[in-house]
Amino acid sequence: MRTTASSSKRDCFDALNQSNRSQCKTPAASEKTGDAATTALPTTDCHHNRSLVNKTGHSFKRTTKESSGNATGPFLSLSKLLLPSGNTSGTNSTNNTNGSNNSNSKTRQKTNSKPPRNPTLITMLNNKGVIYIQRRQYAQAKKSLSRALRIAIKSEQQQESSIYFALRRGRGRNKNCNNLATNDENNNLLQDHSGNSSDESCGTEPTDFSESSSSSLEECTVRESLEDITNLLDDHETTCSDQCFQEDMEPSSLPSRASSFGEWSGVVVQTAMASFSLFSSSSSTSQDLDSLTGVERCSSGKPAPFKHRAEYDEGMDYFRHPMRLEDSSPHMDTTILFNLARVNHNQGHYDDALILYKRSLRALEHSQHKEHLLALAILFGIGQIQYVRGDHTDSLNTYTTALSLAKAKLGPESLEVAACMNCIGVLHYIMPKGLSEVALFHLKTSIRLRKQLLGDNHIDVGTTWNNVGRIYFQQARYEKAMDAYRKALRIRRAEQGDSVDVAATIFNIGQVFHQQGERERALRHYQEFLRLAKTHFGEYHRDICIVTTCIGQVLHEKKDFKKALKAFQHALRVGRVSLGSLHPEIAITLNKLGNLHYESGDLDSALKAYHDGLEVELSVLDPGNPNICVTYTNIAEIHKQRSEYDKALENYKKVLELQRQYCNNPLEIANTLSSIGYVRHQKGDYQGAMDVNQECLRLRREVKGDVDEDVAATLTHIALVLLKMEMHDMALEVLTEAYRIRTKLSTKENRDIAFTLYNIALIYHHQGSHERALQFYLETARVEKAALGVAHRDLSITYYNIGQIYYQRGDMELALLNFHQALKIERECFGERHPTCARTLNEIGNINLQLGNVNALMANYTEALRIYRQAGVSDDHLLIYGRSLWRFECVQPEAAGAA
């Protein structure tokens, strides 16, 4: 019986996100040092706030000061990275080709570096919103952050007015409305984010961050940068209503904001991944938003269920904490937008969160001051949402972009690089076509960096060890998986106590024991997970359902059917309460329950469980999901066992139709064709059976070649059909080819070789070639003894046929010996009151009849008749051979000598 495919990669609990959400505390008061203010990390485990953390463990607040276009602290001059030497705009060293006044440029930079008006109020409202986020009071957080954003936008608009008039006085013709467009964008955002998500999305071309050296960056010309900028901006968000800034400008005289924006968008880099588009096209339809966010939609138009959940930490949301501000922070609106995105992200409002992340990134792109940590935080937020939605390819591209940026700006040995490596490794593990060795490389690199920078026992190291264990488990390298999981468990337990992540690692260890066949130890770990999970989730939770199903599976394998049945039934109760009646996990549990009933012989209950599971699968799964094919196959198998061949054929045809439409896997199609061929054979449709078996043979030979076990099995099936069609010579030829293949595949005796030998002997037997038949029957018995043991039912059948050959040859003693051997095995396998034993007793009685053993034959016939009657079989099944000859000999004894 086949079981439901959960995904080879169905790591129920270790494939989930984000733990320790309640451990975030407000950072301590800041202490200013030099140009940047730093704050000590909280004493609790808030180390994930990498958006503010440098290698020394200190956190940067948004106070980085820049003057004349040059960044201080960890940030480099953006215009220097973008523009060729001697052609850098917006800096004191700018070489203006027009000879235009540098004083205006200096005046503009000085004005841009001013903080907005009311900075204290904006800072206070933002930081108040941060506190509300940490307390999970999201409505209050939105209210406070929205107010802060309005004030920040209004202040910046007033500031831009001053810039505008300063530029008009200095340059009459050259104007720039990029910042004003951004402010209009943010004003529109304020009307959308508090309610339902706006469908408007801004379209750009892919944004790439470079791992290349600064020399390769300098090769980009200003005009190329401008072309990329034009492609990146939305038509409806970048076109100013007054076309007052459409004059010709020399590249060197461009405003510094346009130049700075090019660092983020204008430089095209070469990476191993395809380019990643942060924004959708300029169309505002929900379909375009889906293409941006990667959300999958069902036929009804509703978003598909999320593929990953947030209870467990995989390290995918490294920058999960909101950001604080100080009065001198240069990116107030950008930071506030990011915090609003985090609110929606934490609430699961992913469409709203993606729009806010996009606006935050665009505001950062338009800004003169680049903060790479903020950009990384935004990219991580986008990547994690794509991951949760199952958009793994887009998520991989996002994290790869973040990796390029982190390496270029923070160095290849930074914590941020380690975080990116961890995320890329997890995605290669999760993706159906992911590369496990690539995943392992990234995760091991992440561990090396984190151990180097954080120490061996840091919680992030434990998280990555857990991810490494999953890769080894996927590769069936169970000893290495166990070692990685135990390291993760030691760190997590020391840092987190009895957290949900500790429970997840315990479950993973249980899975390893389960795969290694250590069922008792697996059972103990599953039960320990249940104990911890119930304290966090309560009695009725999805994961309680999943692990209870795993416990039922272990009990099933231990043949403890009663306890397994109770476990599956309890899992269904929990799942229906926590997930509803229509959920994939309910279908999985029903499938396993059907398997249990099938193995215990309760075919009616098994059929009901499979039909219930099929109803759920058809409601919640895509039509091409392989689990639907598995359930149809299980239903067909039960009908086949019941000899209900029409119903079996109906279900097998449904499987074949789905496989050809959605799967198109030739080997899966061949397996279904083989089953259809068997059913047609049993129905007596030999020509139909021959047709599908020949198609099955063609598919298997195309994929596997001529020397393969499945090819040999198909040849054997064809031979059996040919036997029914009375084409004995052709059947013998086909069986001989199957025997050649099987002996070439294995020099060791096995059941398949014995089965082929038996069928060759059967053909010779039917043809009357008793000597050849006996030769192959004896060889079959030898192979079966070696492969199956001396008490297997197959061996009893072979002994029975050998007895028939000797009986037909007249070797009664040898016939009687082989029938007795067959009877002994039958009694061991089936019991003394099985009709098969009655049949063999009948044959033994016939031989005793020929030998004249009256007492023995009467005992044999009487015992056979008693078994038949107890089994409800007619007396007509008792067949007596040679009775006429026996009666003649009794009535007419030898004559006496002549008197």
C-alpha positions in Angstrom: 0.0 0.0 0.0 1.4 3.3 -0.9 1.5 6.2 1.5 0.9 9.9 1.0 3.8 11.8 -0.3 4.4 14.6 2.2 7.0 15.9 0.7 10.3 14.4 0.9 11.1 17.7 2.4 8.2 17.6 4.9 10.1 18.6 7.9 6.9 19.4 9.9 8.4 21.6 12.5 12.0 22.4 11.6 10.8 24.1 8.4 9.1 26.9 10.2 10.0 30.5 11.1 10.8 32.9 13.9 10.9 32.2 17.6 11.5 34.2 20.8 9.3 37.0 19.7 8.5 37.8 23.3 12.1 38.3 24.2 12.5 41.8 22.7 13.1 44.7 25.1 13.6 48.4 24.7 17.3 49.2 24.1 19.1 50.9 26.8 19.8 54.7 26.7 22.3 55.7 24.1 25.7 57.0 24.7 27.1 59.2 21.9 30.6 58.8 20.8 32.0 60.8 18.0 29.7 61.1 15.0 27.6 58.0 15.6 25.6 57.2 18.7 25.7 53.6 19.9 23.6 51.7 22.3 24.4 48.6 24.2 22.5 45.5 23.2 19.7 44.4 25.5 20.6 41.9 28.1 17.8 39.7 26.8 18.2 37.9 23.5 17.5 40.7 21.0 20.6 40.0 19.0 18.5 39.6 15.8 18.3 43.4 15.5 21.2 43.3 13.1 19.9 46.4 11.3 21.6 48.3 14.1 24.5 46.1 15.1 28.1 46.2 14.0 30.8 43.5 14.4 31.7 44.7 17.9 28.2 44.1 19.1 27.2 47.7 19.4 24.0 49.1 17.7 23.9 52.1 15.4 21.0 54.5 15.8 20.0 56.5 12.9 22.4 59.4 13.7 25.0 58.9 10.9 26.1 62.4 9.8 27.2 63.2 6.3 28.4 66.5 4.9 29.4 67.4 1.4 28.1 64.1 0.2 30.7 62.0 2.2 29.4 59.4 4.7 31.0 58.9 8.0 31.1 55.7 10.1 30.6 52.5 8.1 29.1 54.2 5.0 31.1 55.2 2.0 30.5 58.1 -0.3 27.7 56.9 -2.7 28.6 59.3 -5.5 32.2 58.0 -5.4 31.0 54.5 -5.9 28.7 55.4 -8.7 30.5 58.0 -10.8 33.9 57.8 -12.5 36.8 59.6 -11.0 36.8 63.4 -11.5 33.1 63.3 -12.5 31.5 62.9 -9.1 28.5 65.2 -8.6 27.2 66.5 -5.3 30.6 66.6 -3.6 33.2 69.3 -2.9 35.6 67.7 -5.3 33.1 67.7 -8.2 34.6 68.7 -11.5 31.7 70.6 -13.2 32.1 70.4 -17.0 29.8 73.3 -17.5 31.8 75.5 -15.2 28.6 76.0 -13.2 28.9 77.4 -9.7 29.9 74.9 -7.1 28.4 77.2 -4.4 24.9 76.1 -5.4 25.9 72.5 -5.0 27.4 73.2 -1.6 24.3 75.1 -0.6 22.0 72.2 -1.7 24.1 69.7 0.3 24.1 71.8 3.4 20.3 72.2 3.2 19.8 68.4 2.6 21.8 67.5 5.7 19.5 69.4 8.0 17.1 67.3 10.1 13.4 67.9 9.5 11.5 70.3 11.6 9.9 68.9 14.8 12.5 66.2 15.0 11.9 65.6 18.7 8.2 65.0 18.1 8.9 62.7 15.1 11.5 60.7 17.1 9.2 60.4 20.1 6.2 59.2 18.0 8.4 56.7 16.1 10.0 55.3 19.3 6.6 55.1 20.9 5.5 53.0 18.0 8.5 50.8 18.4 7.5 50.1 22.0 4.0 49.3 20.9 5.4 46.8 18.3 7.5 45.1 20.9 4.4 44.8 23.1 2.4 43.5 20.1 0.0 46.4 20.4 -0.2 46.9 16.7 -3.2 49.2 16.4 -1.5 51.7 18.8 1.8 51.2 16.9 0.2 52.1 13.5 -1.5 55.2 15.0 1.7 56.5 16.5 3.9 55.7 13.4 1.3 57.1 11.0 1.3 60.4 12.9 5.1 60.5 12.9 5.1 59.9 9.1 2.7 62.7 8.4 4.8 65.2 10.4 8.0 63.9 8.7 6.5 64.3 5.3 5.2 67.7 6.0 8.5 68.9 7.3 10.4 67.5 4.3 8.0 69.1 1.9 8.7 72.5 3.6 12.4 71.7 3.4 12.1 70.8 -0.3 10.4 74.1 -1.0 13.5 75.8 0.4 15.7 73.7 -1.8 13.5 74.4 -4.8 13.8 78.1 -4.5 17.5 78.0 -3.8 18.0 76.0 -7.0 15.9 78.4 -9.0 17.9 81.4 -7.7 21.2 79.6 -8.4 20.4 77.8 -11.7 17.2 79.1 -13.0 16.6 76.1 -15.3 17.8 73.0 -13.5 15.2 71.5 -11.2 14.6 68.2 -9.6 11.3 66.9 -8.4 12.3 63.4 -7.4 12.0 64.2 -3.7 8.6 65.9 -4.1 7.4 62.8 -6.0 8.5 60.6 -3.1 6.6 62.8 -0.7 3.5 62.6 -2.8 3.9 58.9 -2.7 4.2 58.8 1.0 1.1 61.1 1.4 -0.9 58.6 -0.7 0.5 55.8 1.4 -0.9 57.3 4.6 -4.4 57.0 3.2 -3.9 53.3 2.5 -1.8 51.5 5.1 -4.2 51.8 8.0 -6.9 49.9 6.2 -6.9 47.4 3.4 -3.9 47.2 1.2 -3.8 49.5 -1.8 -3.6 47.7 -5.1 -1.3 50.4 -6.5 2.2 49.1 -7.0 5.2 50.9 -8.4 7.0 49.2 -11.2 10.7 49.1 -11.8 13.3 47.0 -13.5 15.5 44.7 -11.5 17.6 46.2 -8.8 21.0 44.5 -8.3 23.7 45.0 -5.7 27.3 44.2 -6.6 29.9 41.9 -5.2 32.4 43.3 -7.7 35.2 45.6 -6.8 35.0 49.4 -6.8 37.0 49.5 -10.1 34.2 47.6 -11.9 31.7 50.0 -10.4 33.6 53.0 -11.7 33.3 51.6 -15.3 29.6 52.5 -15.3 29.0 55.8 -17.1 26.7 58.5 -15.9 24.5 58.1 -18.9 24.1 54.3 -18.3 23.1 55.1 -14.7 20.5 57.6 -15.8 19.0 55.1 -18.2 18.7 52.5 -15.4 17.1 55.1 -13.1 14.6 55.9 -15.8 13.7 52.2 -16.1 13.4 51.9 -12.3 10.9 54.7 -11.7 7.2 54.3 -12.2 5.7 56.3 -15.0 2.9 57.6 -12.8 5.0 58.3 -9.7 8.1 59.8 -11.3 6.5 62.1 -14.0 6.1 65.6 -12.5 3.0 67.5 -13.4 5.0 70.5 -14.3 7.7 69.6 -16.8 9.9 72.4 -15.5 13.0 70.2 -15.1 13.2 68.9 -18.7 16.2 70.9 -19.8 19.5 69.4 -21.0 21.9 68.9 -18.1 25.5 67.8 -18.2 26.0 64.5 -16.2 28.4 66.3 -13.8 25.8 68.8 -12.8 23.1 66.3 -11.8 21.7 66.7 -8.3 23.4 64.5 -5.7 20.2 62.6 -5.0 19.9 61.4 -8.5 23.5 60.3 -8.4 23.1 58.6 -5.1 20.1 56.7 -6.4 22.2 55.2 -9.1 24.3 53.3 -6.6 21.2 51.3 -5.6 19.6 50.9 -9.0 21.9 52.0 -11.9 24.8 49.5 -11.3 24.2 46.2 -12.9 26.3 43.4 -11.4 27.0 39.9 -12.4 25.8 37.3 -9.9 25.1 33.6 -10.0 21.4 34.3 -9.7 19.0 35.9 -12.2 18.3 39.6 -11.6 15.7 40.3 -9.0 12.9 42.8 -9.4 11.9 44.5 -6.2 8.8 46.1 -7.7 6.1 45.1 -10.0 5.1 46.9 -13.2 3.4 50.3 -13.0 0.0 48.7 -13.3 -2.1 48.8 -10.2 -4.0 45.6 -10.6 -4.0 42.9 -8.0 -2.6 40.5 -10.6 0.6 42.7 -10.8 0.8 42.8 -7.1 0.7 39.0 -7.1 3.6 38.9 -9.6 5.5 41.2 -7.3 4.9 39.4 -4.1 4.8 35.9 -5.6 1.5 35.1 -4.0 -0.2 32.1 -5.5 -3.9 32.2 -6.1 -6.5 29.5 -6.2 -9.0 29.3 -9.0 -11.4 31.3 -6.9 -9.0 34.2 -6.8 -8.2 33.9 -3.1 -4.6 33.7 -2.0 -3.2 30.2 -1.6 -2.4 29.0 1.9 1.0 30.1 3.3 3.7 27.4 2.9 5.6 28.2 6.1 4.6 29.5 9.5 6.2 31.8 12.1 6.3 29.6 15.2 9.8 28.2 14.6 13.0 30.0 14.0 15.0 29.2 10.8 16.8 32.5 10.8 14.9 33.8 7.8 13.8 37.1 9.4 17.1 38.3 10.8 16.2 42.0 10.9 12.9 41.4 12.6 12.9 44.2 15.1 11.7 47.8 14.5 14.2 50.7 14.4 14.5 53.6 16.8 15.2 57.2 15.8 17.1 60.1 17.3 16.6 63.8 16.6 19.5 64.0 14.2 18.6 60.9 12.2 18.7 61.6 8.5 16.2 58.9 7.4 13.2 59.6 9.5 10.5 58.9 6.9 12.3 55.9 5.6 12.7 54.4 9.0 9.1 55.1 9.9 8.0 53.4 6.7 10.1 50.4 7.6 8.5 50.2 11.0 5.0 50.4 9.6 6.0 47.5 7.3 7.1 45.5 10.3 3.8 46.1 11.9 1.9 44.7 8.9 4.5 41.9 8.5 4.1 40.8 12.1 0.3 40.9 11.7 0.5 38.7 8.6 -0.8 41.5 6.3 1.8 40.7 3.7 0.4 42.7 0.8 0.4 45.9 2.9 3.9 45.0 4.3 5.3 44.6 0.8 4.0 47.9 -0.4 5.5 49.6 2.7 8.8 47.9 2.3 8.8 49.0 -1.3 8.1 52.6 -0.4 10.7 52.5 2.3 13.3 51.2 -0.2 12.4 53.9 -2.8 12.7 56.6 -0.2 16.1 55.3 0.7 17.0 55.1 -3.0 16.1 58.8 -3.4 18.1 59.8 -0.4 21.6 61.2 -0.4 22.5 59.3 2.7 22.7 55.5 2.2 22.3 53.2 5.2 23.1 49.7 4.0 21.8 48.1 7.2 18.4 49.6 6.6 18.5 48.4 3.0 19.4 44.9 4.2 16.6 45.0 6.7 14.1 45.9 3.9 15.4 43.1 1.6 15.2 40.6 4.5 11.6 41.6 5.1 10.7 41.1 1.4 12.6 37.8 1.2 10.9 36.4 4.3 7.4 37.2 3.1 8.2 35.6 -0.3 9.5 32.5 1.7 6.4 32.3 3.9 4.2 32.4 0.8 6.2 29.6 -0.9 7.7 31.9 -3.5 11.1 30.2 -3.1 12.7 31.3 -6.3 11.9 35.0 -5.8 12.9 34.7 -2.2 16.3 33.1 -3.2 16.9 36.0 -5.6 16.1 38.5 -2.9 18.4 37.0 -0.3 21.2 36.7 -3.0 20.8 40.4 -3.7 21.1 41.0 0.1 24.2 38.9 0.2 25.9 40.9 -2.6 25.1 44.1 -0.8 26.3 42.8 2.6 29.6 41.5 1.1 30.2 44.8 -0.8 29.4 47.2 2.1 30.0 45.3 5.3 32.7 42.8 4.3 32.6 39.1 3.6 33.2 38.2 7.2 30.3 40.1 8.7 27.3 38.8 10.7 25.0 40.1 8.0 26.8 37.9 5.4 26.3 35.0 7.8 22.6 35.7 8.0 22.3 35.8 4.2 24.2 32.6 3.9 21.8 30.9 6.4 18.8 32.0 4.5 20.1 30.9 1.1 21.0 27.5 2.6 17.5 27.1 3.9 15.9 28.0 0.6 18.1 25.4 -1.3 16.9 22.9 1.3 13.2 23.8 0.9 13.0 24.2 -2.9 12.0 21.1 -4.8 14.9 21.6 -7.2 17.3 22.9 -4.6 20.8 21.7 -4.4 21.6 20.1 -1.1 25.3 20.4 -1.4 24.9 24.1 -2.2 22.7 24.5 0.9 25.2 22.7 3.0 28.0 25.0 1.8 26.1 28.1 2.7 25.0 26.8 6.1 28.4 25.7 7.1 29.8 29.1 6.0 27.2 30.8 8.2 28.1 28.6 11.1 31.8 29.4 10.7 31.2 33.2 10.6 28.8 33.1 13.5 31.0 31.0 15.7 33.9 33.3 14.9 31.9 36.5 15.7 29.5 35.4 18.3 31.0 32.3 19.9 30.2 28.6 19.8 27.1 28.8 22.0 25.2 31.7 20.5 21.6 31.0 19.7 22.1 31.9 16.0 24.7 29.2 15.9 22.2 26.8 17.3 19.6 27.8 14.7 22.0 27.2 11.9 23.0 23.8 13.3 19.4 22.8 13.3 19.2 23.8 9.6 22.3 21.8 8.8 20.7 18.8 10.5 17.8 19.0 8.1 20.1 18.9 5.1 21.8 15.8 6.4 18.4 14.2 7.1 17.3 15.0 3.6 20.4 13.2 2.3 19.7 10.2 4.6 23.0 10.8 6.4 21.4 10.2 9.7 24.5 10.0 11.9 25.6 13.5 10.8 22.0 14.8 11.1 21.9 13.5 14.7 25.2 15.2 15.6 24.0 18.5 14.2 20.6 18.3 15.9 22.2 17.5 19.3 24.5 20.5 19.0 21.5 22.6 18.2 19.5 21.2 21.1 22.3 21.8 23.6 22.6 25.5 22.5 18.9 26.1 22.3 18.2 24.5 25.6 20.8 26.5 27.4 19.6 29.8 25.8 15.9 29.2 25.6 14.8 26.6 28.1 11.7 24.8 27.0 10.9 27.0 24.0 9.1 25.9 20.8 12.5 25.8 19.0 13.8 23.3 21.6 10.6 21.3 20.9 11.2 21.5 17.2 14.8 20.1 17.5 13.5 17.3 19.8 11.0 16.4 17.1 13.8 16.4 14.5 15.9 14.0 16.6 12.8 11.8 16.9 12.5 11.7 13.1 16.1 10.5 12.9 15.5 7.7 15.3 12.3 6.8 13.4 14.3 6.5 10.1 17.0 4.4 11.9 14.3 2.0 13.0 14.7 2.9 16.7 11.0 3.2 17.2 11.0 3.4 21.0 13.4 6.3 21.1 11.5 8.0 18.3 8.3 7.6 20.3 9.8 9.1 23.4 11.0 12.2 21.5 7.6 12.6 19.8 6.0 12.5 23.2 8.4 15.0 24.6 7.6 17.3 21.8 3.9 17.0 22.6 4.6 17.9 26.3 6.4 21.1 25.4 4.2 22.0 22.5 1.0 21.8 24.6 2.4 24.4 27.0 2.9 26.8 24.1 0.1 26.0 21.8 -2.6 24.3 23.9 -4.3 21.0 23.2 -5.7 21.9 19.8 -3.0 23.1 17.4 -1.8 22.0 14.0 1.5 20.7 15.3 -0.2 18.6 18.0 -2.2 17.0 15.1 1.0 16.3 13.1 3.1 14.8 15.8 0.1 12.6 17.1 -0.1 11.3 13.5 3.7 10.5 13.7 3.1 8.7 17.0 0.3 6.7 15.3 2.7 5.8 12.5 5.3 4.4 14.9 2.7 2.4 16.7 1.4 1.1 13.3 4.9 -0.1 12.5 5.2 -1.8 15.8 2.0 -3.7 14.9 0.2 -2.1 17.9 -2.9 -1.5 15.8 -5.3 -0.6 18.7 -3.0 2.2 20.1 -2.2 3.4 16.5 -5.9 3.6 15.8 -6.5 5.7 18.9 -3.6 8.0 18.0 -4.9 8.6 14.5 -8.4 9.3 15.7 -7.1 11.7 18.3 -5.0 13.5 15.6 -8.1 13.9 13.5 -10.1 15.4 16.4 -7.3 17.9 17.1 -6.8 18.7 13.4 -10.4 19.3 12.7 -10.7 21.7 15.6 -7.4 23.6 14.9 -7.4 23.4 11.1 -10.9 22.7 10.0 -12.2 19.6 8.2 -10.7 20.7 4.9 -6.9 20.8 5.3 -4.0 18.9 3.8 -2.9 17.6 7.2 -6.4 16.1 7.7 -6.0 14.3 4.4 -2.6 12.9 5.4 -3.9 11.6 8.7 -6.9 10.0 6.9 -4.5 8.3 4.4 -2.4 6.8 7.2 -5.6 5.7 9.0 -6.6 3.9 5.8 -3.3 2.2 5.6 -3.7 1.0 9.2 -7.2 -0.5 8.4 -5.9 -2.0 5.2 -3.0 -3.8 6.9 -5.3 -5.0 9.8 -7.6 -6.5 7.2 -10.5 -4.1 7.7 -11.0 -3.2 4.0 -14.4 -1.5 4.5 -12.9 1.0 7.1 -9.8 1.5 4.9 -12.0 2.3 1.9 -14.0 4.8 3.9 -10.9 6.5 5.2 -9.4 6.8 1.7 -12.6 8.2 0.3 -12.8 10.8 3.2 -9.2 11.7 2.5 -9.8 12.0 -1.2 -12.7 14.4 -0.6 -10.4 16.7 1.4 -7.6 16.5 -1.1 -9.9 17.4 -4.0 -11.0 20.4 -2.0 -7.7 21.9 -0.9 -5.0 20.6 -3.2 -4.1 21.4 -6.8 -5.5 18.8 -9.3 -1.9 17.7 -10.1 -0.9 17.1 -6.5 0.7 13.6 -6.2 -1.2 12.8 -3.0 -4.4 12.7 -5.0 -2.9 10.0 -7.3 -1.7 8.1 -4.3 -5.2 8.0 -2.7 -6.9 7.0 -6.0 -4.3 4.2 -6.2 -5.0 3.0 -2.7 -8.7 2.9 -3.4 -8.1 1.0 -6.6 -5.9 -1.5 -4.7 -8.7 -2.3 -2.3 -11.2 -2.9 -5.1 -8.6 -5.1 -6.7 -8.2 -7.1 -3.5 -11.9 -7.6 -3.5 -11.9 -8.7 -7.1 -14.1 -5.6 -8.0 -12.1 -5.1 -11.1 -14.4 -2.6 -12.8 -14.1 -0.2 -9.9 -10.4 -0.8 -9.6 -10.0 -0.1 -13.3 -12.1 3.1 -13.0 -9.8 4.5 -10.3 -6.6 3.5 -12.0 -7.8 5.3 -15.2 -8.3 8.5 -13.1 -4.7 8.1 -11.8 -3.4 7.7 -15.3 -5.3 10.7 -16.6 -3.9 12.9 -13.8 -0.4 11.7 -14.3 -0.5 12.4 -18.0 -2.0 15.8 -17.6 0.1 17.1 -14.6 3.0 14.8 -13.8 4.2 13.4 -17.1 6.7 11.2 -15.3 7.1 8.2 -17.5 8.0 5.9 -14.6 4.9 6.8 -12.6 2.8 6.4 -15.7 4.4 3.0 -16.3 3.6 1.8 -12.8 -0.1 2.7 -13.3 -0.1 1.0 -16.7 1.3 -2.1 -15.0 -1.6 -2.1 -12.5 -4.2 -1.6 -15.3 -2.6 -4.5 -17.2 -3.0 -6.8 -14.1 -6.7 -5.8 -13.7 -7.4 -6.4 -17.4 -5.7 -9.7 -17.1 -7.9 -10.7 -14.2 -11.0 -9.6 -16.1 -10.1 -11.8 -19.0 -9.3 -8.9 -21.3 -6.0 -10.4 -22.5 -5.6 -8.2 -25.5 -6.2 -5.1 -23.5 -3.7 -6.3 -20.9 -1.2 -7.0 -23.6 -1.5 -3.5 -25.0 -1.0 -1.6 -21.8 1.9 -4.0 -20.7 3.7 -3.3 -24.0 3.3 0.4 -23.5 4.6 0.0 -19.9 7.6 -2.0 -21.2 8.4 0.7 -23.8 8.4 3.5 -21.2 10.5 1.6 -18.7 13.1 0.6 -21.4 13.3 4.2 -22.6 14.2 5.4 -19.1 16.0 2.5 -17.5 17.4 0.5 -20.4 17.1 -3.2 -21.0 18.8 -4.5 -17.9 16.5 -3.4 -15.1 14.3 -5.2 -12.6 11.1 -3.3 -13.6 11.7 -4.3 -17.2 12.1 -8.0 -16.2 8.9 -7.7 -14.1 7.0 -6.3 -17.1 8.3 -9.1 -19.3 7.0 -11.6 -16.8 3.6 -10.0 -16.8 3.5 -10.2 -20.6 4.5 -13.8 -20.5 1.6 -14.6 -18.1 -0.8 -12.9 -20.5 0.6 -14.9 -23.4 0.1 -18.1 -21.4 -3.6 -17.2 -21.1 -3.7 -16.6 -24.8 -2.2 -20.2 -25.4 0.9 -18.7 -26.9 3.3 -20.9 -24.9 6.4 -20.7 -27.1 6.3 -16.9 -27.1 5.7 -16.9 -23.4 8.7 -19.2 -22.8 10.9 -16.9 -24.9 9.8 -13.8 -22.9 10.3 -15.5 -19.6 13.8 -16.7 -20.6 14.7 -13.0 -21.4 13.4 -12.0 -17.9 15.4 -14.7 -16.3 18.6 -13.5 -18.1 18.0 -10.0 -16.9 17.5 -11.0 -13.3 20.5 -13.3 -13.1 22.6 -10.5 -14.6 21.4 -8.0 -12.0 22.1 -10.2 -9.1 24.2 -13.3 -8.5 22.4 -13.9 -5.2 19.2 -16.0 -5.1 16.1 -13.9 -4.7 12.4 -14.3 -4.9 12.1 -12.7 -8.4 14.5 -15.2 -9.9 12.5 -18.0 -8.2 9.3 -16.7 -9.6 10.7 -16.6 -13.1 12.0 -20.1 -12.8 8.6 -21.3 -11.5 6.8 -19.8 -14.5 9.2 -21.4 -17.0 8.6 -24.8 -15.2 4.9 -24.2 -15.4 5.0 -23.7 -19.2 6.9 -26.9 -19.7 4.4 -28.6 -17.3 1.5 -27.4 -19.5 3.3 -28.6 -22.6 3.7 -32.0 -21.1 7.5 -31.8 -21.0 7.7 -33.3 -17.5 11.4 -33.8 -17.4 12.1 -30.1 -18.2 9.4 -29.0 -15.9 10.8 -31.1 -13.1 14.2 -29.7 -13.7 13.0 -26.1 -13.3 10.7 -26.9 -10.4 13.6 -28.4 -8.5 15.8 -25.3 -9.2 12.9 -23.1 -8.1 12.7 -25.0 -4.8 16.5 -24.6 -4.2 16.4 -20.8 -4.9 13.3 -20.4 -2.7 14.9 -22.2 0.2 18.0 -19.9 0.0 16.0 -16.7 -0.5 12.8 -17.3 1.5 13.6 -20.0 4.0 12.2 -23.5 4.5 8.7 -22.5 5.6 7.5 -20.1 3.0 4.2 -20.4 1.2 5.9 -20.1 -2.2 8.0 -23.2 -1.4 4.8 -25.1 -0.5 3.3 -24.4 -3.9 6.6 -25.6 -5.6 6.6 -28.8 -3.6 2.9 -29.4 -4.5 3.7 -29.1 -8.2 6.8 -31.3 -7.9 4.5 -33.9 -6.3 2.1 -33.6 -9.2 5.0 -34.3 -11.7 6.1 -37.4 -9.8 2.5 -38.6 -9.5 2.1 -38.2 -13.3 5.3 -40.1 -13.8 4.1 -42.9 -11.5 6.8 -42.2 -8.8 4.3 -42.5 -6.0 6.8 -42.6 -3.2 8.5 -39.4 -4.3 5.1 -37.8 -5.0 3.9 -38.7 -1.5 7.1 -37.2 0.0 6.7 -33.8 -1.7 3.0 -33.6 -0.9 3.8 -34.2 2.8 6.5 -31.4 2.6 3.9 -29.0 1.1 1.3 -29.9 3.8 3.8 -29.2 6.6 4.6 -25.7 5.3 0.9 -25.0 4.6 0.0 -25.9 8.2 2.7 -23.5 9.5 1.7 -20.7 7.2 -2.1 -21.0 7.2 -3.1 -23.2 10.1 -4.3 -26.8 10.1 -7.9 -25.9 9.2 -7.2 -23.9 6.0 -8.8 -25.1 2.7 -5.3 -25.2 1.2 -4.4 -28.0 3.6 -7.6 -29.9 2.6 -6.6 -29.8 -1.0 -3.1 -31.3 -0.3 -4.7 -34.0 2.0 -7.0 -34.9 -0.9 -3.9 -35.4 -3.1 -2.2 -37.5 -0.4 -5.3 -39.6 -0.1 -5.3 -40.3 -3.9 -1.7 -41.5 -3.7 -2.5 -43.8 -0.8 -5.4 -45.1 -2.8 -3.0 -46.0 -5.6 -0.7 -47.6 -3.1 -3.6 -49.5 -1.4 -3.1 -47.9 2.0 -6.7 -48.1 3.0 -6.5 -46.8 6.5 -4.3 -43.9 5.4 -6.5 -42.9 2.5 -9.6 -43.0 4.7 -7.9 -40.7 7.3 -6.8 -38.3 4.5 -10.2 -38.1 2.9 -12.1 -37.7 6.2 -9.8 -34.9 7.4 -10.0 -33.1 4.0 -13.8 -33.3 4.0 -14.0 -32.0 7.6 -11.9 -28.9 6.7 -14.0 -28.2 3.6 -17.2 -28.4 5.6 -15.9 -26.2 8.4 -14.8 -23.6 5.8 -18.2 -23.7 4.1 -16.9 -25.4 1.0 -19.0 -27.9 -0.9 -18.2 -31.6 -0.7 -17.7 -31.6 -4.4 -14.2 -30.2 -3.9 -13.1 -33.6 -2.7 -11.7 -35.4 -5.8 -10.8 -39.1 -5.8 -8.7 -40.4 -8.7 -8.3 -44.1 -9.7 -11.5 -45.2 -7.8 -12.7 -47.6 -10.6 -9.4 -49.5 -10.8 -9.4 -49.8 -7.0 -12.9 -51.2 -6.9 -12.1 -53.8 -9.6 -9.1 -55.0 -7.7 -11.2 -55.4 -4.5 -14.2 -57.2 -6.1 -12.1 -59.6 -8.4 -9.1 -60.8 -6.3 -6.4 -63.0 -7.9 -7.9 -66.5 -9.0 -6.9 -69.6 -7.1 -4.9 -72.3 -8.9 -6.7 -74.9 -11.0 -8.0 -77.8 -9.0 
